[in-house]
Amino acid sequence: MKAVSRNARCYVEISRSRIAANYRAVRDAVAPGSGVIGVVKADAYGHGAIEVARVLAREGIEWLAVSSVDEGV
């Protein structure tokens, strides 16, 4: 992920391990036979669509959602 100056007015820190842990928590909470779709539209809401998609793929997610074909390719 791209580094941002801590002097910036605001910033967000993204933790790949927390994204993975959050996915596992949701996956484990849904009913058996249900699926989870990782939403990576709008650059994964500013978190970095490619990086978030890679994290989720490593965790075994089956589907990723985007808002248009252009976002998905």
PyMOL Python script that loads the backbone (N, CA, C, O; Angstrom):
from pymol import cmd

cmd.read_pdbstr("""\
ATOM      1  N   MET A   1       0.838  -1.173   0.000  1.00  0.00           N
ATOM      2  CA  MET A   1       0.000   0.000   0.000  1.00  0.00           C
ATOM      3  C   MET A   1       0.889   1.243   0.000  1.00  0.00           C
ATOM      4  O   MET A   1       2.029   1.205   0.461  1.00  0.00           O
ATOM      5  N   LYS A   2       0.360   2.319  -0.513  1.00  0.00           N
ATOM      6  CA  LYS A   2       1.119   3.553  -0.633  1.00  0.00           C
ATOM      7  C   LYS A   2       1.225   4.257   0.718  1.00  0.00           C
ATOM      8  O   LYS A   2       0.239   4.393   1.441  1.00  0.00           O
ATOM      9  N   ALA A   3       2.429   4.698   1.042  1.00  0.00           N
ATOM     10  CA  ALA A   3       2.649   5.411   2.299  1.00  0.00           C
ATOM     11  C   ALA A   3       2.153   6.848   2.183  1.00  0.00           C
ATOM     12  O   ALA A   3       2.279   7.481   1.135  1.00  0.00           O
ATOM     13  N   VAL A   4       1.595   7.343   3.266  1.00  0.00           N
ATOM     14  CA  VAL A   4       1.112   8.721   3.335  1.00  0.00           C
ATOM     15  C   VAL A   4       1.784   9.387   4.519  1.00  0.00           C
ATOM     16  O   VAL A   4       1.961   8.771   5.570  1.00  0.00           O
ATOM     17  N   SER A   5       2.154  10.633   4.348  1.00  0.00           N
ATOM     18  CA  SER A   5       2.787  11.383   5.419  1.00  0.00           C
ATOM     19  C   SER A   5       1.880  11.446   6.642  1.00  0.00           C
ATOM     20  O   SER A   5       0.679  11.688   6.519  1.00  0.00           O
ATOM     21  N   ARG A   6       2.442  11.233   7.790  1.00  0.00           N
ATOM     22  CA  ARG A   6       1.662  11.342   9.026  1.00  0.00           C
ATOM     23  C   ARG A   6       1.297  12.793   9.325  1.00  0.00           C
ATOM     24  O   ARG A   6       0.507  13.060  10.230  1.00  0.00           O
ATOM     25  N   ASN A   7       1.864  13.729   8.572  1.00  0.00           N
ATOM     26  CA  ASN A   7       1.531  15.136   8.734  1.00  0.00           C
ATOM     27  C   ASN A   7       0.300  15.506   7.910  1.00  0.00           C
ATOM     28  O   ASN A   7      -0.188  16.633   7.994  1.00  0.00           O
ATOM     29  N   ALA A   8      -0.193  14.581   7.131  1.00  0.00           N
ATOM     30  CA  ALA A   8      -1.380  14.847   6.331  1.00  0.00           C
ATOM     31  C   ALA A   8      -2.554  15.142   7.268  1.00  0.00           C
ATOM     32  O   ALA A   8      -2.572  14.709   8.421  1.00  0.00           O
ATOM     33  N   ARG A   9      -3.507  15.871   6.760  1.00  0.00           N
ATOM     34  CA  ARG A   9      -4.678  16.229   7.572  1.00  0.00           C
ATOM     35  C   ARG A   9      -5.417  14.987   8.056  1.00  0.00           C
ATOM     36  O   ARG A   9      -5.897  14.935   9.189  1.00  0.00           O
ATOM     37  N   CYS A  10      -5.499  14.005   7.195  1.00  0.00           N
ATOM     38  CA  CYS A  10      -6.083  12.727   7.592  1.00  0.00           C
ATOM     39  C   CYS A  10      -5.457  11.620   6.750  1.00  0.00           C
ATOM     40  O   CYS A  10      -4.958  11.868   5.652  1.00  0.00           O
ATOM     41  N   TYR A  11      -5.488  10.430   7.262  1.00  0.00           N
ATOM     42  CA  TYR A  11      -4.959   9.282   6.533  1.00  0.00           C
ATOM     43  C   TYR A  11      -5.592   8.024   7.109  1.00  0.00           C
ATOM     44  O   TYR A  11      -6.217   8.056   8.169  1.00  0.00           O
ATOM     45  N   VAL A  12      -5.423   6.925   6.400  1.00  0.00           N
ATOM     46  CA  VAL A  12      -5.931   5.646   6.872  1.00  0.00           C
ATOM     47  C   VAL A  12      -4.805   4.624   6.764  1.00  0.00           C
ATOM     48  O   VAL A  12      -4.056   4.617   5.787  1.00  0.00           O
ATOM     49  N   GLU A  13      -4.692   3.779   7.753  1.00  0.00           N
ATOM     50  CA  GLU A  13      -3.729   2.689   7.710  1.00  0.00           C
ATOM     51  C   GLU A  13      -4.495   1.407   7.433  1.00  0.00           C
ATOM     52  O   GLU A  13      -5.489   1.101   8.092  1.00  0.00           O
ATOM     53  N   ILE A  14      -4.018   0.671   6.453  1.00  0.00           N
ATOM     54  CA  ILE A  14      -4.678  -0.567   6.053  1.00  0.00           C
ATOM     55  C   ILE A  14      -3.830  -1.743   6.521  1.00  0.00           C
ATOM     56  O   ILE A  14      -2.627  -1.787   6.265  1.00  0.00           O
ATOM     57  N   SER A  15      -4.443  -2.672   7.191  1.00  0.00           N
ATOM     58  CA  SER A  15      -3.754  -3.857   7.683  1.00  0.00           C
ATOM     59  C   SER A  15      -4.230  -5.072   6.883  1.00  0.00           C
ATOM     60  O   SER A  15      -5.394  -5.465   6.959  1.00  0.00           O
ATOM     61  N   ARG A  16      -3.314  -5.653   6.123  1.00  0.00           N
ATOM     62  CA  ARG A  16      -3.667  -6.852   5.356  1.00  0.00           C
ATOM     63  C   ARG A  16      -4.125  -7.974   6.294  1.00  0.00           C
ATOM     64  O   ARG A  16      -5.065  -8.707   5.988  1.00  0.00           O
ATOM     65  N   SER A  17      -3.455  -8.093   7.428  1.00  0.00           N
ATOM     66  CA  SER A  17      -3.822  -9.162   8.361  1.00  0.00           C
ATOM     67  C   SER A  17      -5.220  -8.943   8.933  1.00  0.00           C
ATOM     68  O   SER A  17      -5.942  -9.911   9.171  1.00  0.00           O
ATOM     69  N   ARG A  18      -5.616  -7.689   9.156  1.00  0.00           N
ATOM     70  CA  ARG A  18      -6.972  -7.413   9.670  1.00  0.00           C
ATOM     71  C   ARG A  18      -8.024  -7.638   8.585  1.00  0.00           C
ATOM     72  O   ARG A  18      -9.122  -8.113   8.875  1.00  0.00           O
ATOM     73  N   ILE A  19      -7.692  -7.298   7.336  1.00  0.00           N
ATOM     74  CA  ILE A  19      -8.624  -7.592   6.237  1.00  0.00           C
ATOM     75  C   ILE A  19      -8.868  -9.093   6.186  1.00  0.00           C
ATOM     76  O   ILE A  19     -10.010  -9.539   6.082  1.00  0.00           O
ATOM     77  N   ALA A  20      -7.792  -9.872   6.260  1.00  0.00           N
ATOM     78  CA  ALA A  20      -7.913 -11.335   6.237  1.00  0.00           C
ATOM     79  C   ALA A  20      -8.704 -11.832   7.441  1.00  0.00           C
ATOM     80  O   ALA A  20      -9.580 -12.685   7.295  1.00  0.00           O
ATOM     81  N   ALA A  21      -8.410 -11.315   8.617  1.00  0.00           N
ATOM     82  CA  ALA A  21      -9.116 -11.743   9.830  1.00  0.00           C
ATOM     83  C   ALA A  21     -10.590 -11.367   9.764  1.00  0.00           C
ATOM     84  O   ALA A  21     -11.448 -12.150  10.174  1.00  0.00           O
ATOM     85  N   ASN A  22     -10.891 -10.183   9.256  1.00  0.00           N
ATOM     86  CA  ASN A  22     -12.293  -9.769   9.123  1.00  0.00           C
ATOM     87  C   ASN A  22     -13.040 -10.673   8.154  1.00  0.00           C
ATOM     88  O   ASN A  22     -14.183 -11.055   8.405  1.00  0.00           O
ATOM     89  N   TYR A  23     -12.389 -11.012   7.045  1.00  0.00           N
ATOM     90  CA  TYR A  23     -13.024 -11.935   6.095  1.00  0.00           C
ATOM     91  C   TYR A  23     -13.304 -13.283   6.774  1.00  0.00           C
ATOM     92  O   TYR A  23     -14.408 -13.815   6.656  1.00  0.00           O
ATOM     93  N   ARG A  24     -12.326 -13.827   7.474  1.00  0.00           N
ATOM     94  CA  ARG A  24     -12.530 -15.119   8.137  1.00  0.00           C
ATOM     95  C   ARG A  24     -13.662 -15.052   9.158  1.00  0.00           C
ATOM     96  O   ARG A  24     -14.437 -15.999   9.285  1.00  0.00           O
ATOM     97  N   ALA A  25     -13.764 -13.942   9.885  1.00  0.00           N
ATOM     98  CA  ALA A  25     -14.830 -13.785  10.871  1.00  0.00           C
ATOM     99  C   ALA A  25     -16.201 -13.777  10.188  1.00  0.00           C
ATOM    100  O   ALA A  25     -17.138 -14.420  10.662  1.00  0.00           O
ATOM    101  N   VAL A  26     -16.311 -13.063   9.098  1.00  0.00           N
ATOM    102  CA  VAL A  26     -17.587 -13.034   8.364  1.00  0.00           C
ATOM    103  C   VAL A  26     -17.878 -14.413   7.791  1.00  0.00           C
ATOM    104  O   VAL A  26     -18.997 -14.911   7.916  1.00  0.00           O
ATOM    105  N   ARG A  27     -16.885 -15.035   7.164  1.00  0.00           N
ATOM    106  CA  ARG A  27     -17.061 -16.371   6.577  1.00  0.00           C
ATOM    107  C   ARG A  27     -17.538 -17.370   7.629  1.00  0.00           C
ATOM    108  O   ARG A  27     -18.415 -18.192   7.364  1.00  0.00           O
ATOM    109  N   ASP A  28     -16.961 -17.292   8.810  1.00  0.00           N
ATOM    110  CA  ASP A  28     -17.318 -18.228   9.869  1.00  0.00           C
ATOM    111  C   ASP A  28     -18.683 -17.929  10.488  1.00  0.00           C
ATOM    112  O   ASP A  28     -19.283 -18.800  11.118  1.00  0.00           O
ATOM    113  N   ALA A  29     -19.176 -16.700  10.312  1.00  0.00           N
ATOM    114  CA  ALA A  29     -20.444 -16.290  10.923  1.00  0.00           C
ATOM    115  C   ALA A  29     -21.663 -16.584  10.054  1.00  0.00           C
ATOM    116  O   ALA A  29     -22.778 -16.667  10.568  1.00  0.00           O
ATOM    117  N   VAL A  30     -21.468 -16.740   8.754  1.00  0.00           N
ATOM    118  CA  VAL A  30     -22.629 -16.960   7.877  1.00  0.00           C
ATOM    119  C   VAL A  30     -23.093 -18.406   7.962  1.00  0.00           C
ATOM    120  O   VAL A  30     -22.353 -19.294   8.386  1.00  0.00           O
ATOM    121  N   ALA A  31     -24.317 -18.613   7.555  1.00  0.00           N
ATOM    122  CA  ALA A  31     -24.908 -19.945   7.624  1.00  0.00           C
ATOM    123  C   ALA A  31     -24.150 -20.930   6.731  1.00  0.00           C
ATOM    124  O   ALA A  31     -23.630 -20.543   5.684  1.00  0.00           O
ATOM    125  N   PRO A  32     -24.087 -22.180   7.133  1.00  0.00           N
ATOM    126  CA  PRO A  32     -23.443 -23.200   6.294  1.00  0.00           C
ATOM    127  C   PRO A  32     -24.055 -23.195   4.894  1.00  0.00           C
ATOM    128  O   PRO A  32     -25.272 -23.094   4.736  1.00  0.00           O
ATOM    129  N   GLY A  33     -23.206 -23.305   3.899  1.00  0.00           N
ATOM    130  CA  GLY A  33     -23.671 -23.298   2.521  1.00  0.00           C
ATOM    131  C   GLY A  33     -23.806 -21.908   1.919  1.00  0.00           C
ATOM    132  O   GLY A  33     -24.024 -21.764   0.716  1.00  0.00           O
ATOM    133  N   SER A  34     -23.676 -20.881   2.761  1.00  0.00           N
ATOM    134  CA  SER A  34     -23.735 -19.504   2.275  1.00  0.00           C
ATOM    135  C   SER A  34     -22.349 -19.081   1.811  1.00  0.00           C
ATOM    136  O   SER A  34     -21.338 -19.654   2.219  1.00  0.00           O
ATOM    137  N   GLY A  35     -22.319 -18.078   0.958  1.00  0.00           N
ATOM    138  CA  GLY A  35     -21.047 -17.559   0.487  1.00  0.00           C
ATOM    139  C   GLY A  35     -20.841 -16.124   0.932  1.00  0.00           C
ATOM    140  O   GLY A  35     -21.759 -15.467   1.424  1.00  0.00           O
ATOM    141  N   VAL A  36     -19.630 -15.658   0.749  1.00  0.00           N
ATOM    142  CA  VAL A  36     -19.274 -14.279   1.057  1.00  0.00           C
ATOM    143  C   VAL A  36     -18.695 -13.672  -0.211  1.00  0.00           C
ATOM    144  O   VAL A  36     -17.866 -14.286  -0.881  1.00  0.00           O
ATOM    145  N   ILE A  37     -19.130 -12.481  -0.530  1.00  0.00           N
ATOM    146  CA  ILE A  37     -18.608 -11.763  -1.692  1.00  0.00           C
ATOM    147  C   ILE A  37     -17.777 -10.593  -1.174  1.00  0.00           C
ATOM    148  O   ILE A  37     -18.261  -9.776  -0.390  1.00  0.00           O
ATOM    149  N   GLY A  38     -16.540 -10.521  -1.611  1.00  0.00           N
ATOM    150  CA  GLY A  38     -15.676  -9.402  -1.248  1.00  0.00           C
ATOM    151  C   GLY A  38     -15.940  -8.228  -2.177  1.00  0.00           C
ATOM    152  O   GLY A  38     -15.784  -8.352  -3.392  1.00  0.00           O
ATOM    153  N   VAL A  39     -16.332  -7.110  -1.628  1.00  0.00           N
ATOM    154  CA  VAL A  39     -16.651  -5.932  -2.438  1.00  0.00           C
ATOM    155  C   VAL A  39     -15.384  -5.095  -2.600  1.00  0.00           C
ATOM    156  O   VAL A  39     -14.844  -4.560  -1.632  1.00  0.00           O
ATOM    157  N   VAL A  40     -14.927  -4.997  -3.841  1.00  0.00           N
ATOM    158  CA  VAL A  40     -13.713  -4.238  -4.130  1.00  0.00           C
ATOM    159  C   VAL A  40     -13.983  -3.098  -5.113  1.00  0.00           C
ATOM    160  O   VAL A  40     -13.056  -2.553  -5.713  1.00  0.00           O
ATOM    161  N   LYS A  41     -15.266  -2.742  -5.272  1.00  0.00           N
ATOM    162  CA  LYS A  41     -15.598  -1.618  -6.148  1.00  0.00           C
ATOM    163  C   LYS A  41     -15.030  -0.327  -5.579  1.00  0.00           C
ATOM    164  O   LYS A  41     -14.715  -0.248  -4.392  1.00  0.00           O
ATOM    165  N   ALA A  42     -14.903   0.668  -6.420  1.00  0.00           N
ATOM    166  CA  ALA A  42     -14.400   1.977  -6.003  1.00  0.00           C
ATOM    167  C   ALA A  42     -13.038   1.853  -5.309  1.00  0.00           C
ATOM    168  O   ALA A  42     -12.790   2.452  -4.262  1.00  0.00           O
ATOM    169  N   ASP A  43     -12.156   1.042  -5.941  1.00  0.00           N
ATOM    170  CA  ASP A  43     -10.811   0.818  -5.392  1.00  0.00           C
ATOM    171  C   ASP A  43     -10.892   0.271  -3.972  1.00  0.00           C
ATOM    172  O   ASP A  43     -10.121   0.664  -3.095  1.00  0.00           O
ATOM    173  N   ALA A  44     -11.841  -0.645  -3.760  1.00  0.00           N
ATOM    174  CA  ALA A  44     -12.082  -1.231  -2.437  1.00  0.00           C
ATOM    175  C   ALA A  44     -12.316  -0.124  -1.410  1.00  0.00           C
ATOM    176  O   ALA A  44     -11.788  -0.145  -0.297  1.00  0.00           O
ATOM    177  N   TYR A  45     -13.127   0.840  -1.832  1.00  0.00           N
ATOM    178  CA  TYR A  45     -13.465   1.995  -0.996  1.00  0.00           C
ATOM    179  C   TYR A  45     -12.216   2.710  -0.514  1.00  0.00           C
ATOM    180  O   TYR A  45     -12.125   3.138   0.636  1.00  0.00           O
ATOM    181  N   GLY A  46     -11.245   2.831  -1.432  1.00  0.00           N
ATOM    182  CA  GLY A  46     -10.024   3.555  -1.133  1.00  0.00           C
ATOM    183  C   GLY A  46      -8.937   2.727  -0.469  1.00  0.00           C
ATOM    184  O   GLY A  46      -7.870   3.252  -0.149  1.00  0.00           O
ATOM    185  N   HIS A  47      -9.188   1.452  -0.260  1.00  0.00           N
ATOM    186  CA  HIS A  47      -8.207   0.597   0.400  1.00  0.00           C
ATOM    187  C   HIS A  47      -7.240  -0.052  -0.589  1.00  0.00           C
ATOM    188  O   HIS A  47      -6.235  -0.630  -0.176  1.00  0.00           O
ATOM    189  N   GLY A  48      -7.530   0.037  -1.890  1.00  0.00           N
ATOM    190  CA  GLY A  48      -6.680  -0.571  -2.913  1.00  0.00           C
ATOM    191  C   GLY A  48      -7.276  -1.880  -3.390  1.00  0.00           C
ATOM    192  O   GLY A  48      -7.056  -2.925  -2.778  1.00  0.00           O
ATOM    193  N   ALA A  49      -8.025  -1.832  -4.470  1.00  0.00           N
ATOM    194  CA  ALA A  49      -8.768  -3.001  -4.939  1.00  0.00           C
ATOM    195  C   ALA A  49      -7.871  -4.202  -5.226  1.00  0.00           C
ATOM    196  O   ALA A  49      -8.195  -5.327  -4.847  1.00  0.00           O
ATOM    197  N   ILE A  50      -6.763  -3.969  -5.884  1.00  0.00           N
ATOM    198  CA  ILE A  50      -5.898  -5.097  -6.242  1.00  0.00           C
ATOM    199  C   ILE A  50      -5.327  -5.748  -4.994  1.00  0.00           C
ATOM    200  O   ILE A  50      -5.339  -6.973  -4.875  1.00  0.00           O
ATOM    201  N   GLU A  51      -4.832  -4.954  -4.075  1.00  0.00           N
ATOM    202  CA  GLU A  51      -4.241  -5.517  -2.863  1.00  0.00           C
ATOM    203  C   GLU A  51      -5.298  -6.227  -2.002  1.00  0.00           C
ATOM    204  O   GLU A  51      -5.044  -7.314  -1.482  1.00  0.00           O
ATOM    205  N   VAL A  52      -6.461  -5.624  -1.855  1.00  0.00           N
ATOM    206  CA  VAL A  52      -7.529  -6.266  -1.081  1.00  0.00           C
ATOM    207  C   VAL A  52      -7.957  -7.561  -1.765  1.00  0.00           C
ATOM    208  O   VAL A  52      -8.167  -8.574  -1.097  1.00  0.00           O
ATOM    209  N   ALA A  53      -8.089  -7.536  -3.081  1.00  0.00           N
ATOM    210  CA  ALA A  53      -8.464  -8.748  -3.813  1.00  0.00           C
ATOM    211  C   ALA A  53      -7.432  -9.849  -3.619  1.00  0.00           C
ATOM    212  O   ALA A  53      -7.792 -11.017  -3.469  1.00  0.00           O
ATOM    213  N   ARG A  54      -6.159  -9.490  -3.621  1.00  0.00           N
ATOM    214  CA  ARG A  54      -5.105 -10.491  -3.393  1.00  0.00           C
ATOM    215  C   ARG A  54      -5.197 -11.093  -1.997  1.00  0.00           C
ATOM    216  O   ARG A  54      -5.068 -12.305  -1.826  1.00  0.00           O
ATOM    217  N   VAL A  55      -5.417 -10.251  -1.012  1.00  0.00           N
ATOM    218  CA  VAL A  55      -5.550 -10.746   0.366  1.00  0.00           C
ATOM    219  C   VAL A  55      -6.726 -11.718   0.452  1.00  0.00           C
ATOM    220  O   VAL A  55      -6.597 -12.811   1.005  1.00  0.00           O
ATOM    221  N   LEU A  56      -7.867 -11.315  -0.096  1.00  0.00           N
ATOM    222  CA  LEU A  56      -9.056 -12.164  -0.037  1.00  0.00           C
ATOM    223  C   LEU A  56      -8.863 -13.449  -0.827  1.00  0.00           C
ATOM    224  O   LEU A  56      -9.317 -14.510  -0.397  1.00  0.00           O
ATOM    225  N   ALA A  57      -8.196 -13.373  -1.973  1.00  0.00           N
ATOM    226  CA  ALA A  57      -7.932 -14.572  -2.771  1.00  0.00           C
ATOM    227  C   ALA A  57      -7.061 -15.557  -1.997  1.00  0.00           C
ATOM    228  O   ALA A  57      -7.302 -16.764  -2.031  1.00  0.00           O
ATOM    229  N   ARG A  58      -6.057 -15.045  -1.306  1.00  0.00           N
ATOM    230  CA  ARG A  58      -5.211 -15.931  -0.486  1.00  0.00           C
ATOM    231  C   ARG A  58      -6.021 -16.618   0.608  1.00  0.00           C
ATOM    232  O   ARG A  58      -5.694 -17.728   1.028  1.00  0.00           O
ATOM    233  N   GLU A  59      -7.074 -15.957   1.063  1.00  0.00           N
ATOM    234  CA  GLU A  59      -7.937 -16.537   2.093  1.00  0.00           C
ATOM    235  C   GLU A  59      -8.962 -17.506   1.518  1.00  0.00           C
ATOM    236  O   GLU A  59      -9.659 -18.193   2.265  1.00  0.00           O
ATOM    237  N   GLY A  60      -9.056 -17.564   0.194  1.00  0.00           N
ATOM    238  CA  GLY A  60      -9.955 -18.527  -0.438  1.00  0.00           C
ATOM    239  C   GLY A  60     -11.313 -17.984  -0.844  1.00  0.00           C
ATOM    240  O   GLY A  60     -12.225 -18.763  -1.118  1.00  0.00           O
ATOM    241  N   ILE A  61     -11.469 -16.677  -0.891  1.00  0.00           N
ATOM    242  CA  ILE A  61     -12.751 -16.117  -1.292  1.00  0.00           C
ATOM    243  C   ILE A  61     -13.072 -16.562  -2.716  1.00  0.00           C
ATOM    244  O   ILE A  61     -12.182 -16.671  -3.559  1.00  0.00           O
ATOM    245  N   GLU A  62     -14.343 -16.816  -2.971  1.00  0.00           N
ATOM    246  CA  GLU A  62     -14.750 -17.303  -4.288  1.00  0.00           C
ATOM    247  C   GLU A  62     -15.201 -16.187  -5.218  1.00  0.00           C
ATOM    248  O   GLU A  62     -15.048 -16.309  -6.434  1.00  0.00           O
ATOM    249  N   TRP A  63     -15.754 -15.097  -4.681  1.00  0.00           N
ATOM    250  CA  TRP A  63     -16.312 -14.036  -5.519  1.00  0.00           C
ATOM    251  C   TRP A  63     -15.831 -12.672  -5.061  1.00  0.00           C
ATOM    252  O   TRP A  63     -15.640 -12.418  -3.872  1.00  0.00           O
ATOM    253  N   LEU A  64     -15.641 -11.797  -6.049  1.00  0.00           N
ATOM    254  CA  LEU A  64     -15.331 -10.392  -5.787  1.00  0.00           C
ATOM    255  C   LEU A  64     -16.341  -9.554  -6.562  1.00  0.00           C
ATOM    256  O   LEU A  64     -16.687  -9.892  -7.694  1.00  0.00           O
ATOM    257  N   ALA A  65     -16.813  -8.472  -5.970  1.00  0.00           N
ATOM    258  CA  ALA A  65     -17.814  -7.613  -6.605  1.00  0.00           C
ATOM    259  C   ALA A  65     -17.201  -6.271  -6.993  1.00  0.00           C
ATOM    260  O   ALA A  65     -16.474  -5.645  -6.222  1.00  0.00           O
ATOM    261  N   VAL A  66     -17.521  -5.853  -8.212  1.00  0.00           N
ATOM    262  CA  VAL A  66     -17.128  -4.537  -8.718  1.00  0.00           C
ATOM    263  C   VAL A  66     -18.379  -3.858  -9.245  1.00  0.00           C
ATOM    264  O   VAL A  66     -19.425  -4.495  -9.374  1.00  0.00           O
ATOM    265  N   SER A  67     -18.281  -2.570  -9.551  1.00  0.00           N
ATOM    266  CA  SER A  67     -19.482  -1.867 -10.013  1.00  0.00           C
ATOM    267  C   SER A  67     -19.624  -1.832 -11.524  1.00  0.00           C
ATOM    268  O   SER A  67     -20.678  -1.455 -12.037  1.00  0.00           O
ATOM    269  N   SER A  68     -18.577  -2.218 -12.244  1.00  0.00           N
ATOM    270  CA  SER A  68     -18.651  -2.222 -13.708  1.00  0.00           C
ATOM    271  C   SER A  68     -17.626  -3.200 -14.271  1.00  0.00           C
ATOM    272  O   SER A  68     -16.697  -3.620 -13.582  1.00  0.00           O
ATOM    273  N   VAL A  69     -17.815  -3.545 -15.519  1.00  0.00           N
ATOM    274  CA  VAL A  69     -16.842  -4.435 -16.180  1.00  0.00           C
ATOM    275  C   VAL A  69     -15.464  -3.785 -16.183  1.00  0.00           C
ATOM    276  O   VAL A  69     -14.459  -4.458 -15.956  1.00  0.00           O
ATOM    277  N   ASP A  70     -15.412  -2.472 -16.441  1.00  0.00           N
ATOM    278  CA  ASP A  70     -14.124  -1.775 -16.470  1.00  0.00           C
ATOM    279  C   ASP A  70     -13.372  -1.918 -15.157  1.00  0.00           C
ATOM    280  O   ASP A  70     -12.149  -2.058 -15.160  1.00  0.00           O
ATOM    281  N   GLU A  71     -14.074  -1.887 -14.047  1.00  0.00           N
ATOM    282  CA  GLU A  71     -13.394  -2.054 -12.754  1.00  0.00           C
ATOM    283  C   GLU A  71     -12.866  -3.466 -12.560  1.00  0.00           C
ATOM    284  O   GLU A  71     -11.877  -3.680 -11.859  1.00  0.00           O
ATOM    285  N   GLY A  72     -13.526  -4.415 -13.179  1.00  0.00           N
ATOM    286  CA  GLY A  72     -13.172  -5.815 -12.955  1.00  0.00           C
ATOM    287  C   GLY A  72     -12.083  -6.357 -13.848  1.00  0.00           C
ATOM    288  O   GLY A  72     -11.584  -7.458 -13.620  1.00  0.00           O
ATOM    289  N   VAL A  73     -11.705  -5.595 -14.869  1.00  0.00           N
ATOM    290  CA  VAL A  73     -10.669  -6.114 -15.785  1.00  0.00           C
ATOM    291  C   VAL A  73      -9.427  -5.265 -15.763  1.00  0.00           C
ATOM    292  O   VAL A  73      -8.465  -5.561 -16.472  1.00  0.00           O
TER     293      VAL A  73
END
""", "prot")
cmd.dss("prot")
cmd.show_as("cartoon", "prot")
cmd.util.cbc("prot")
cmd.orient("prot")
